[in-house]
Amino acid sequence: MVSEPTPPLIQVRRLSYRLRKAGGGQPAMAVAECNFVVHAGFTALVGPHGAGKTTLLKLMAGLYRPHRGSVRIGADRRPLTQQVAYVPPFPGVYPRLTPRDFLLRLAIWDGGDRTQATSRILPALTRMGLESVADRPGRDLDAAQRRRLALASAWVQQMLAVMLDEPTATPDAAHRLAFWQDLFRWSRQPNSPQAYLIATHRLEEVAAYCDRVLVLDHGRLRYQGTVQGLAERAAGLVYWSPVRLYDREEGTILERYWSVGHRFAVLSERRPVPPTWTSRPPTIWDGYVVSLRGRRQ
């Protein structure tokens, strides 16, 4: 179990955001009454497609204005856009602007000192492995370089937190591993952002790399806590079955099966369970499914 740092870096209170429907009609709630905290370190944001993850990240970065509630970083009253960076799944670039010029313009935005700004740019380019393309136009950067440039901007602007939206959406496992390795290395450098909130659908990466996790569904928060705590939500509900289940029995969730010695994973609330089932340790996937079904709130 990961010990919980105090105090939290970010506090979110009753955060709500409505989406207007085309052609009128009642606005839909993309984010509804969310209350949670974000600590320093790596926190995952998970949930089904359409759960509101991107909207929540943009609200926390100050890119959307909430209809209700607040996002606060400690006692700092600066705008969120000056404290929190948002990195989209496929960051854009200015086609003719080089990474060096782009970072310089960000660093001197709103009257920043040019000399001090320049001193921060080279370390950021070096840290992100962008030295070789520092003076190429943005249109020549590949997808990975564009993401690293977006992250470099968080360092140059001295952001306190970074919101990463599906940074490992690529099907290439080697690229995903390299991203996580790089992110851990970057986070340990001086003057790095303190908190990283990462929206992802890859629960195996959450279990491997993150300390804490938020589960969002239909705009509502279903769980916040440690990764291990999420798995433990399914304690006493998970079993091995000697046969694959092909029908949805009452109370049984047919999760993605994996076979270990011709046994198949089952998550079930039925009682009693068949005598051929044996208990197994719960996984983060089990806890995620339990959270989405509204069990054990």
Backbone bond lengths (Angstrom), bond angles and torsions (degrees), N, CA, C in turn:
res aa  C-N    CA-C-N  psi(-1)  N-CA   C-N-CA  omega(-1)  CA-C   N-CA-C  phi
1 M - - - 1.454 - - 1.516 109.85 -
2 V 1.345 116.79 131.01 1.452 120.99 -179.14 1.520 109.26 -81.13
3 S 1.335 116.91 129.53 1.457 119.70 177.76 1.522 109.83 -66.91
4 E 1.305 117.05 145.38 1.452 122.01 -173.85 1.516 110.44 -92.28
5 P 1.345 117.12 115.39 1.454 119.66 -179.69 1.526 110.21 -66.63
6 T 1.321 116.14 153.96 1.459 121.51 175.81 1.516 108.79 -138.76
7 P 1.330 117.78 147.11 1.453 126.26 -9.44 1.531 110.51 -79.84
8 P 1.344 118.68 167.46 1.459 120.22 177.16 1.525 111.25 -67.08
9 L 1.319 115.52 151.57 1.462 119.96 179.09 1.527 111.53 -76.38
10 I 1.340 116.22 -41.69 1.472 121.14 -177.58 1.516 109.11 -122.93
11 Q 1.322 116.23 135.90 1.459 122.35 176.17 1.528 109.21 -119.44
12 V 1.313 115.82 124.81 1.462 122.23 179.81 1.526 107.87 -113.14
13 R 1.319 116.84 126.17 1.461 121.59 -175.76 1.519 111.23 -128.52
14 R 1.332 116.08 118.74 1.474 124.68 173.19 1.528 112.15 51.62
15 L 1.302 117.02 38.11 1.460 121.81 -175.00 1.521 110.47 -71.46
16 S 1.325 116.42 126.86 1.464 121.95 -178.03 1.526 109.65 -141.05
17 Y 1.333 114.44 145.67 1.463 120.00 179.58 1.518 108.72 -149.50
18 R 1.331 116.36 131.56 1.465 122.11 -178.99 1.524 110.74 -106.37
19 L 1.314 115.76 140.48 1.452 121.97 174.38 1.523 109.13 -101.75
20 R 1.313 116.22 128.44 1.462 120.22 177.27 1.521 110.02 -75.67
21 K 1.312 116.23 137.83 1.460 121.04 178.71 1.524 110.17 -88.96
22 A 1.327 115.54 140.36 1.460 120.24 177.46 1.526 109.67 -62.53
23 G 1.306 116.21 133.55 1.452 120.38 179.42 1.514 114.10 82.51
24 G 1.331 116.59 13.01 1.462 119.86 179.51 1.513 111.64 90.19
25 G 1.315 115.12 -162.31 1.459 119.80 -177.45 1.503 111.57 95.50
26 Q 1.321 115.52 172.71 1.458 121.33 -178.19 1.530 110.81 -68.62
27 P 1.352 117.98 126.15 1.467 119.55 178.18 1.523 111.70 -59.49
28 A 1.321 116.51 144.04 1.465 121.50 178.31 1.517 109.20 -92.28
29 M 1.322 116.25 144.18 1.458 121.48 178.92 1.523 109.19 -84.84
30 A 1.328 116.59 110.53 1.457 120.41 177.02 1.516 110.89 -80.90
31 V 1.334 116.09 -34.36 1.460 122.93 175.64 1.520 106.70 -136.57
32 A 1.324 117.49 130.71 1.458 120.42 -172.32 1.524 111.78 -132.30
33 E 1.318 116.04 112.50 1.464 122.86 170.14 1.534 112.81 51.03
34 C 1.320 116.33 49.65 1.463 120.41 -179.26 1.528 110.51 -84.87
35 N 1.314 115.43 128.67 1.462 122.65 176.37 1.520 108.34 -126.45
36 F 1.319 117.68 117.89 1.460 120.40 177.29 1.522 109.59 -164.77
37 V 1.329 115.08 172.79 1.459 121.33 176.58 1.522 108.84 -127.27
38 V 1.318 115.52 155.09 1.464 122.02 175.75 1.515 107.55 -123.26
39 H 1.338 116.05 125.52 1.453 121.89 179.09 1.523 109.81 -96.62
40 A 1.300 116.05 166.37 1.455 120.73 172.63 1.527 109.12 -59.57
41 G 1.326 115.99 146.41 1.450 120.37 -177.86 1.515 111.51 112.02
42 F 1.328 116.35 -155.23 1.461 122.40 -173.11 1.524 110.11 -110.43
43 T 1.331 114.93 118.13 1.464 121.89 177.54 1.519 108.67 -120.05
44 A 1.318 117.52 131.90 1.463 122.18 177.84 1.518 109.90 -94.05
45 L 1.324 115.77 146.16 1.458 123.44 172.40 1.515 106.91 -118.49
46 V 1.339 116.67 112.95 1.458 120.62 -175.36 1.528 110.03 -123.20
47 G 1.318 115.00 159.94 1.457 120.98 179.07 1.514 109.59 162.82
48 P 1.333 117.72 165.95 1.463 120.84 -178.94 1.525 111.26 -66.09
49 H 1.326 115.99 167.30 1.461 120.41 172.43 1.530 108.66 -58.49
50 G 1.334 115.84 134.72 1.463 120.07 -179.91 1.513 114.35 83.25
51 A 1.339 117.37 9.08 1.470 120.24 -178.17 1.518 112.53 -73.08
52 G 1.345 117.95 -18.96 1.454 121.31 -178.09 1.519 113.73 106.88
53 K 1.329 117.36 15.36 1.461 119.94 -175.20 1.529 112.37 -64.35
54 T 1.331 117.03 -47.76 1.460 119.42 -179.70 1.519 111.12 -63.20
55 T 1.326 116.81 -42.49 1.467 120.09 178.05 1.519 110.72 -59.64
56 L 1.322 117.19 -43.11 1.462 120.51 -179.78 1.524 110.78 -63.22
57 L 1.326 118.00 -43.84 1.460 120.67 179.24 1.529 110.82 -61.40
58 K 1.318 117.15 -41.99 1.464 120.17 -179.00 1.530 111.37 -69.24
59 L 1.322 117.22 -33.95 1.462 119.85 174.45 1.527 110.18 -63.35
60 M 1.323 116.80 -42.67 1.456 120.77 -177.93 1.518 112.04 -69.81
61 A 1.344 117.26 -25.75 1.457 121.06 178.10 1.525 112.18 -89.29
62 G 1.326 117.09 0.13 1.455 120.05 178.86 1.510 114.26 79.84
63 L 1.340 118.04 11.58 1.462 120.89 179.53 1.525 111.94 -81.70
64 Y 1.324 117.60 -26.64 1.459 123.28 172.05 1.525 107.95 -115.15
65 R 1.323 115.50 147.32 1.458 120.41 175.58 1.528 108.69 -97.11
66 P 1.311 118.11 122.94 1.469 119.55 -177.81 1.524 111.65 -68.24
67 H 1.323 115.57 151.08 1.457 120.10 173.84 1.518 110.92 -79.88
68 R 1.320 114.60 -19.28 1.460 119.38 177.94 1.520 108.37 -158.96
69 G 1.323 115.87 152.52 1.456 120.49 174.40 1.519 112.84 90.29
70 S 1.325 115.97 -174.24 1.456 120.74 -173.69 1.518 111.29 -151.01
71 V 1.340 114.33 157.42 1.454 123.66 171.29 1.521 106.16 -124.97
72 R 1.329 116.93 123.29 1.454 120.03 -175.34 1.522 109.93 -132.24
73 I 1.328 115.02 136.26 1.461 120.80 175.93 1.519 107.93 -107.67
74 G 1.324 115.93 103.44 1.456 120.94 -178.29 1.511 110.77 52.94
75 A 1.325 115.84 -135.75 1.457 121.05 177.98 1.525 111.80 -100.51
76 D 1.331 117.08 8.83 1.461 121.85 -176.76 1.521 110.03 -73.03
77 R 1.326 116.18 128.57 1.468 120.69 -177.80 1.524 112.84 -100.65
78 R 1.333 117.75 3.84 1.455 118.85 178.31 1.534 110.30 -64.71
79 P 1.344 117.51 153.94 1.468 119.54 176.73 1.518 111.32 -57.60
80 L 1.318 115.85 148.68 1.464 120.01 -179.90 1.517 112.00 -58.70
81 T 1.338 116.52 -34.08 1.464 119.29 -178.92 1.520 112.50 -63.06
82 Q 1.338 117.80 -16.00 1.461 121.54 177.25 1.521 112.30 -96.28
83 Q 1.329 116.94 -2.59 1.455 120.64 -177.13 1.518 113.90 -124.47
84 V 1.332 116.74 -22.92 1.463 121.28 -173.45 1.532 109.40 -127.47
85 A 1.326 116.80 129.11 1.461 122.23 176.87 1.521 109.64 -100.96
86 Y 1.331 115.98 142.55 1.462 121.97 175.00 1.520 108.36 -114.16
87 V 1.337 116.51 127.27 1.464 122.16 178.94 1.530 107.88 -115.23
88 P 1.329 118.35 110.01 1.469 120.66 -178.45 1.522 111.68 -72.00
89 P 1.334 116.90 170.31 1.470 119.42 -179.40 1.527 113.05 -59.18
90 F 1.320 116.52 -38.34 1.465 121.51 -179.50 1.528 108.29 -130.97
91 P 1.339 116.57 83.58 1.466 119.85 -175.34 1.524 112.10 -59.40
92 G 1.323 115.26 140.19 1.456 120.78 175.54 1.518 110.82 -87.02
93 V 1.308 115.60 170.18 1.463 122.14 177.51 1.528 108.02 -139.35
94 Y 1.321 115.32 163.37 1.463 120.27 168.26 1.523 107.05 -83.71
95 P 1.324 118.26 117.63 1.470 120.54 -169.60 1.526 114.47 -54.65
96 R 1.350 117.65 -36.96 1.468 119.95 -174.97 1.524 112.60 -98.50
97 L 1.316 117.86 -5.53 1.456 121.28 -175.46 1.525 109.75 -93.63
98 T 1.311 117.21 129.69 1.465 120.91 179.32 1.524 109.60 -76.97
99 P 1.347 118.06 158.07 1.464 120.02 175.82 1.529 112.75 -55.03
100 R 1.326 117.70 -39.54 1.464 120.10 -179.55 1.534 110.80 -62.84
101 D 1.335 116.37 -46.52 1.468 119.72 -179.42 1.521 111.60 -68.66
102 F 1.323 115.86 -37.45 1.466 119.73 178.90 1.523 110.72 -60.83
103 L 1.334 117.04 -47.69 1.460 120.56 -179.24 1.522 111.20 -66.43
104 L 1.326 117.82 -35.66 1.461 120.25 178.68 1.524 110.63 -64.68
105 R 1.306 117.00 -42.95 1.469 119.66 179.74 1.523 111.12 -64.11
106 L 1.330 116.47 -38.25 1.460 118.63 176.76 1.523 111.15 -64.80
107 A 1.325 116.14 -41.95 1.463 120.72 -174.32 1.519 112.58 -67.91
108 I 1.339 118.36 -30.04 1.462 120.17 -178.96 1.521 112.19 -101.69
109 W 1.348 114.67 11.15 1.469 119.03 178.01 1.527 109.39 -59.24
110 D 1.311 117.04 141.06 1.467 122.90 179.86 1.523 112.57 60.60
111 G 1.343 115.52 36.89 1.457 118.53 171.00 1.498 116.00 83.38
112 G 1.321 119.88 21.50 1.458 121.15 178.13 1.520 112.10 -65.07
113 D 1.322 116.78 155.04 1.455 122.31 -178.96 1.529 110.17 -71.37
114 R 1.322 116.47 123.99 1.457 120.87 -174.24 1.530 112.05 -65.85
115 T 1.340 117.12 -38.98 1.460 119.93 -178.71 1.513 111.24 -65.43
116 Q 1.343 116.33 -45.95 1.457 119.75 178.69 1.529 110.69 -65.13
117 A 1.345 115.65 -38.38 1.456 119.45 179.66 1.523 111.18 -62.30
118 T 1.321 115.82 -44.45 1.465 120.36 -179.38 1.520 111.45 -60.89
119 S 1.326 116.78 -35.61 1.464 120.74 -179.17 1.522 112.40 -67.89
120 R 1.340 117.70 -20.23 1.469 120.68 -179.98 1.520 112.55 -90.78
121 I 1.329 116.66 -17.91 1.461 119.75 -171.11 1.528 111.97 -73.95
122 L 1.326 117.48 -48.54 1.457 119.34 -177.45 1.523 112.28 -60.55
123 P 1.357 119.69 -44.81 1.472 118.43 176.26 1.523 112.74 -59.74
124 A 1.343 117.33 -36.38 1.462 119.77 179.53 1.518 110.95 -67.58
125 L 1.327 117.24 -42.90 1.463 120.56 178.10 1.525 110.83 -63.11
126 T 1.338 115.81 -41.19 1.460 120.06 179.90 1.515 110.93 -66.59
127 R 1.317 115.81 -44.07 1.469 121.25 -178.40 1.517 110.79 -59.87
128 M 1.308 117.13 -39.63 1.458 121.12 -176.45 1.522 113.37 -90.27
129 G 1.325 117.63 5.06 1.455 119.97 178.93 1.507 113.47 67.14
130 L 1.336 116.93 36.20 1.456 121.61 -176.64 1.528 112.55 -110.76
131 E 1.338 117.81 9.73 1.468 119.16 -176.67 1.530 111.49 -59.06
132 S 1.331 117.03 -40.04 1.467 120.44 -174.69 1.520 112.94 -70.23
133 V 1.335 117.41 -18.66 1.473 120.28 -179.97 1.520 110.99 -117.87
134 A 1.330 117.42 14.21 1.470 120.78 -174.11 1.515 112.99 -60.22
135 D 1.341 117.31 -28.03 1.464 120.08 -176.06 1.526 112.50 -115.88
136 R 1.331 115.56 19.97 1.459 120.06 173.45 1.534 109.65 -93.43
137 P 1.320 118.02 150.06 1.468 118.65 176.42 1.518 111.43 -64.73
138 G 1.314 115.64 148.80 1.454 121.31 -175.67 1.512 113.75 -55.28
139 R 1.330 117.58 -31.78 1.467 119.59 -177.99 1.518 112.65 -64.29
140 D 1.348 117.72 -16.49 1.460 120.76 -178.85 1.528 112.95 -89.12
141 L 1.335 118.46 -4.90 1.461 120.81 -177.19 1.520 110.63 -81.25
142 D 1.333 116.84 141.18 1.463 119.63 175.23 1.528 109.54 -83.49
143 A 1.328 116.11 179.15 1.472 120.58 -173.20 1.528 111.58 -62.13
144 A 1.334 117.40 -42.54 1.472 120.11 -179.22 1.518 110.92 -65.84
145 Q 1.331 117.72 -39.85 1.460 120.95 178.70 1.521 111.20 -66.79
146 R 1.300 117.42 -35.62 1.471 120.04 177.86 1.527 110.72 -66.48
147 R 1.331 116.72 -38.43 1.460 119.05 177.64 1.528 110.57 -67.08
148 R 1.332 116.94 -40.04 1.459 119.24 178.32 1.528 111.40 -66.60
149 L 1.328 116.62 -33.70 1.464 119.60 176.78 1.526 110.61 -66.47
150 A 1.337 116.17 -40.64 1.463 119.38 177.59 1.526 110.96 -62.46
151 L 1.335 116.36 -38.69 1.462 119.64 177.20 1.529 111.01 -69.63
152 A 1.326 116.94 -38.28 1.465 119.61 177.84 1.520 111.06 -59.20
153 S 1.324 116.93 -34.48 1.470 119.50 179.56 1.526 111.36 -63.02
154 A 1.340 117.45 -31.26 1.468 120.12 178.28 1.524 110.50 -67.03
155 W 1.337 116.35 -36.87 1.467 119.91 178.13 1.529 110.94 -70.38
156 V 1.321 116.35 -44.63 1.464 120.51 -178.14 1.528 110.78 -63.22
157 Q 1.329 116.71 -38.44 1.465 120.75 179.48 1.525 112.65 -84.14
158 Q 1.342 116.11 -0.31 1.460 122.46 177.34 1.530 111.47 56.22
159 M 1.331 115.11 49.70 1.462 121.35 178.01 1.526 110.66 -72.21
160 L 1.320 116.01 152.06 1.458 121.53 178.16 1.521 112.46 -88.37
161 A 1.330 116.72 -25.77 1.467 120.73 -176.53 1.520 109.50 -146.17
162 V 1.337 115.33 154.33 1.460 121.89 179.68 1.525 108.45 -128.65
163 M 1.335 116.54 130.90 1.459 123.33 174.31 1.528 107.80 -102.03
164 L 1.321 117.99 114.65 1.461 122.90 -177.58 1.521 109.22 -107.93
165 D 1.331 116.35 119.90 1.464 121.85 -175.31 1.526 109.72 -101.85
166 E 1.333 116.37 105.87 1.470 123.47 178.38 1.534 111.75 50.34
167 P 1.333 118.34 56.39 1.471 119.24 -178.20 1.523 113.87 -70.74
168 T 1.344 118.25 -16.12 1.468 120.49 -179.27 1.524 110.61 -117.15
169 A 1.328 115.43 41.28 1.465 119.37 178.70 1.522 112.30 -72.74
170 T 1.326 117.22 -13.38 1.460 120.78 179.43 1.529 111.08 -63.38
171 P 1.333 118.29 142.89 1.472 120.07 176.08 1.521 112.97 -76.10
172 D 1.336 117.94 -8.02 1.462 121.55 -176.82 1.524 109.51 -80.41
173 A 1.337 116.98 110.84 1.464 121.66 -177.31 1.521 111.82 -63.24
174 A 1.331 118.04 -35.81 1.462 121.02 179.96 1.523 111.02 -64.71
175 H 1.325 116.87 -39.19 1.463 120.50 178.27 1.523 110.92 -67.31
176 R 1.324 116.77 -37.41 1.465 119.60 178.76 1.522 110.59 -65.37
177 L 1.320 116.66 -44.60 1.461 120.62 178.84 1.522 110.47 -61.67
178 A 1.340 116.95 -43.23 1.458 120.83 -179.67 1.526 110.72 -62.61
179 F 1.336 116.75 -38.16 1.466 119.16 178.94 1.522 110.81 -61.18
180 W 1.333 117.31 -48.73 1.463 119.83 -178.33 1.513 111.56 -63.95
181 Q 1.309 117.41 -41.23 1.456 120.36 178.15 1.527 110.90 -61.46
182 D 1.328 115.77 -43.74 1.462 119.79 178.64 1.527 111.23 -64.69
183 L 1.337 116.48 -42.60 1.463 119.94 -177.17 1.529 110.62 -62.68
184 F 1.326 117.44 -42.64 1.463 120.08 176.99 1.529 110.86 -62.25
185 R 1.311 116.07 -41.47 1.466 119.34 -179.40 1.530 110.55 -65.94
186 W 1.334 116.50 -44.59 1.457 119.74 179.93 1.526 111.76 -62.84
187 S 1.325 116.31 -38.61 1.468 119.73 -174.99 1.524 112.35 -67.35
188 R 1.324 117.40 -19.68 1.456 120.40 -179.18 1.528 112.87 -90.76
189 Q 1.321 116.23 -3.00 1.459 119.75 179.78 1.523 111.00 -77.98
190 P 1.352 118.23 155.56 1.474 120.65 178.83 1.525 111.73 -58.93
191 N 1.323 115.36 144.87 1.468 123.28 176.10 1.527 113.03 62.52
192 S 1.324 117.28 26.04 1.463 120.70 177.13 1.522 109.94 -80.75
193 P 1.341 117.99 156.18 1.465 119.59 170.89 1.527 110.76 -54.46
194 Q 1.322 115.73 149.73 1.458 120.00 -175.28 1.524 113.42 -88.83
195 A 1.332 116.98 -32.41 1.469 120.52 -174.39 1.520 110.27 -125.87
196 Y 1.348 115.48 143.83 1.460 122.66 179.66 1.524 107.57 -131.35
197 L 1.340 116.46 116.44 1.462 121.91 176.02 1.514 106.98 -107.58
198 I 1.331 116.65 119.34 1.462 122.31 -167.14 1.521 109.61 -121.37
199 A 1.334 116.37 111.87 1.461 121.05 175.43 1.519 108.88 -80.11
200 T 1.323 116.11 130.15 1.464 119.73 -177.03 1.519 110.17 -157.27
201 H 1.330 115.58 157.11 1.458 121.85 172.13 1.530 111.34 -104.46
202 R 1.306 117.30 -0.87 1.458 121.66 -174.08 1.527 109.97 -95.61
203 L 1.326 115.64 92.41 1.461 119.99 -177.29 1.521 112.10 -65.59
204 E 1.310 117.41 -28.52 1.466 119.12 178.42 1.529 110.52 -64.59
205 E 1.332 117.38 -32.52 1.460 120.35 177.02 1.527 110.80 -74.80
206 V 1.319 116.45 -35.19 1.466 119.76 175.77 1.524 109.73 -59.38
207 A 1.333 116.18 -47.72 1.467 120.48 -178.82 1.521 111.54 -63.45
208 A 1.324 117.15 -34.11 1.462 120.72 -174.31 1.522 113.16 -83.21
209 Y 1.354 117.63 -32.31 1.458 118.58 -167.02 1.524 115.61 -122.08
210 C 1.319 118.79 -16.41 1.461 119.85 -172.28 1.526 112.28 -105.43
211 D 1.328 115.90 151.23 1.460 121.86 177.13 1.523 111.69 -87.47
212 R 1.311 115.02 -39.19 1.458 120.59 -173.92 1.521 109.77 -132.77
213 V 1.344 116.08 166.55 1.456 119.64 -176.57 1.532 109.69 -149.24
214 L 1.332 114.94 144.19 1.458 123.80 171.77 1.519 107.48 -115.89
215 V 1.337 117.79 134.16 1.459 122.29 176.29 1.522 107.88 -110.67
216 L 1.332 116.49 120.57 1.457 122.86 -178.51 1.518 109.10 -116.13
217 D 1.323 116.68 136.48 1.464 121.27 178.84 1.517 108.56 -147.49
218 H 1.351 116.74 124.98 1.463 122.16 -177.91 1.530 111.11 51.89
219 G 1.318 115.40 40.26 1.451 120.75 176.20 1.502 115.91 78.03
220 R 1.326 117.25 0.87 1.470 120.59 -177.47 1.525 110.25 -115.75
221 L 1.309 114.34 142.60 1.456 120.00 -179.84 1.517 110.07 -79.16
222 R 1.326 116.93 123.59 1.466 122.42 -178.81 1.526 113.08 -100.89
223 Y 1.343 115.42 -21.61 1.470 118.32 179.69 1.511 108.50 -161.13
224 Q 1.323 116.43 143.45 1.458 122.51 166.75 1.524 107.78 -141.87
225 G 1.303 117.36 135.99 1.454 120.87 -179.26 1.509 110.59 158.01
226 T 1.320 115.66 -161.41 1.456 120.36 -178.85 1.530 110.72 -76.74
227 V 1.319 114.87 160.45 1.458 120.33 176.57 1.527 110.29 -62.02
228 Q 1.328 116.67 -43.31 1.459 119.98 178.87 1.513 110.94 -63.58
229 G 1.338 116.55 -37.71 1.463 119.94 178.02 1.514 112.48 -63.03
230 L 1.336 117.13 -34.51 1.461 120.04 176.94 1.517 110.62 -64.68
231 A 1.321 116.95 -44.43 1.467 119.89 178.03 1.527 110.70 -60.36
232 E 1.324 116.84 -40.08 1.456 120.66 -175.68 1.525 113.52 -69.70
233 R 1.330 117.57 -11.72 1.462 119.55 175.36 1.530 111.52 -63.48
234 A 1.324 115.79 -23.08 1.465 120.20 -179.21 1.516 112.59 -98.48
235 A 1.322 117.25 8.86 1.464 119.38 -179.03 1.523 110.81 -58.96
236 G 1.325 116.67 135.28 1.454 122.12 -178.94 1.512 114.78 82.91
237 L 1.340 116.93 0.45 1.467 120.64 -178.49 1.522 112.75 -116.79
238 V 1.325 117.54 1.18 1.459 119.35 -170.56 1.528 110.77 -118.29
239 Y 1.342 114.57 142.11 1.456 120.62 -172.85 1.518 110.72 -145.88
240 W 1.321 114.54 165.00 1.452 122.19 165.64 1.520 107.97 -100.69
241 S 1.326 115.57 136.00 1.460 121.38 174.26 1.522 108.64 -112.88
242 P 1.325 118.48 140.42 1.466 119.90 179.08 1.521 112.67 -73.39
243 V 1.346 117.18 -12.35 1.464 120.55 179.96 1.526 108.83 -132.35
244 R 1.311 115.20 151.51 1.453 120.78 174.93 1.529 109.31 -72.47
245 L 1.351 116.15 135.07 1.459 120.06 178.53 1.512 109.61 -87.70
246 Y 1.329 116.17 129.56 1.457 120.05 -178.37 1.527 112.05 -106.98
247 D 1.315 117.86 -9.93 1.461 119.98 177.89 1.526 108.57 -120.75
248 R 1.314 117.00 155.01 1.457 122.45 -179.87 1.527 108.40 -90.24
249 E 1.316 115.48 92.48 1.449 119.47 178.13 1.524 109.78 -72.11
250 E 1.294 117.55 156.64 1.450 121.45 -177.25 1.533 109.80 -58.39
251 G 1.337 115.32 125.63 1.453 120.73 178.54 1.511 114.37 82.62
252 T 1.319 118.43 -0.48 1.455 120.64 -177.75 1.523 109.92 -103.27
253 I 1.310 116.90 130.97 1.454 122.18 177.03 1.513 108.15 -102.65
254 L 1.318 116.94 122.25 1.450 120.83 179.06 1.518 108.21 -87.17
255 E 1.305 117.20 88.34 1.452 121.29 179.35 1.514 109.38 -77.66
256 R 1.332 115.61 179.25 1.461 119.17 175.27 1.531 107.73 -67.16
257 Y 1.292 117.40 122.48 1.462 121.88 -174.03 1.520 110.87 -84.44
258 W 1.297 115.26 145.93 1.446 120.55 165.85 1.521 106.94 -133.86
259 S 1.289 115.19 146.09 1.459 120.22 -174.43 1.521 110.32 -103.46
260 V 1.310 116.24 130.02 1.462 122.65 174.21 1.523 106.05 -130.18
261 G 1.301 116.28 107.71 1.458 119.38 -178.42 1.518 112.19 59.37
262 H 1.356 115.96 40.02 1.466 122.08 179.39 1.531 111.90 64.21
263 R 1.329 116.78 29.89 1.458 121.31 172.39 1.518 108.46 -113.32
264 F 1.337 116.58 151.04 1.453 120.55 -176.96 1.527 109.76 -126.96
265 A 1.345 115.31 140.49 1.462 120.60 -175.69 1.526 110.61 -74.83
266 V 1.328 115.57 137.60 1.467 122.66 178.53 1.521 108.35 -134.15
267 L 1.340 116.36 142.21 1.456 121.88 170.42 1.521 106.67 -122.20
268 S 1.333 117.35 120.20 1.456 120.28 -171.57 1.523 111.29 -147.22
269 E 1.340 115.23 144.16 1.461 121.01 173.53 1.528 111.77 -107.53
270 R 1.308 117.36 4.71 1.459 119.52 -178.66 1.529 109.83 -70.63
271 R 1.307 115.67 146.31 1.463 121.58 177.83 1.525 108.63 -137.24
272 P 1.318 118.48 133.92 1.469 125.61 -6.50 1.513 110.82 -78.30
273 V 1.300 115.95 161.51 1.461 119.94 177.17 1.522 108.27 -84.25
274 P 1.322 117.62 157.92 1.471 119.41 178.00 1.532 110.93 -57.95
275 P 1.288 118.05 145.52 1.475 121.36 -177.57 1.524 113.16 -64.76
276 T 1.325 117.21 -16.61 1.464 119.12 179.81 1.527 112.64 -83.39
277 W 1.351 117.14 -9.38 1.460 120.07 178.94 1.519 109.79 -83.24
278 T 1.321 116.12 144.95 1.464 121.57 176.03 1.526 109.09 -126.99
279 S 1.335 116.06 146.99 1.457 121.15 -177.76 1.528 110.88 -66.42
280 R 1.327 115.97 151.99 1.458 122.41 175.59 1.530 109.02 -141.10
281 P 1.319 119.34 161.93 1.466 121.58 176.83 1.527 110.33 -68.61
282 P 1.319 118.13 140.96 1.468 119.97 178.32 1.517 111.29 -73.35
283 T 1.328 115.68 152.16 1.465 122.36 177.41 1.518 109.49 -113.26
284 I 1.330 116.23 170.72 1.457 120.67 176.52 1.531 110.45 -61.89
285 W 1.333 116.45 -33.47 1.475 119.90 177.62 1.526 110.23 -62.90
286 D 1.324 117.80 -42.50 1.464 121.08 177.78 1.525 110.99 -59.46
287 G 1.344 116.27 -48.74 1.455 119.99 -179.56 1.509 112.58 -63.00
288 Y 1.325 116.93 -34.93 1.461 121.80 177.75 1.532 110.78 -63.37
289 V 1.328 116.25 -46.56 1.464 120.16 -179.94 1.525 110.66 -64.14
290 V 1.325 117.30 -41.80 1.464 121.09 177.68 1.522 110.01 -60.15
291 S 1.322 117.65 -41.58 1.461 121.44 -179.32 1.516 111.23 -64.77
292 L 1.317 117.93 -41.20 1.452 120.82 -179.22 1.524 111.87 -69.09
293 R 1.319 117.26 -28.15 1.452 120.36 178.38 1.529 112.35 -83.28
294 G 1.322 116.38 -0.64 1.456 119.66 176.98 1.500 114.30 77.03
295 R 1.341 117.33 17.80 1.462 120.42 -178.27 1.519 109.19 -83.48
296 R 1.301 115.57 149.70 1.457 123.21 171.07 1.518 112.15 52.72
297 Q 1.305 116.74 48.42 1.463 120.63 178.93 1.514 110.06 -72.19
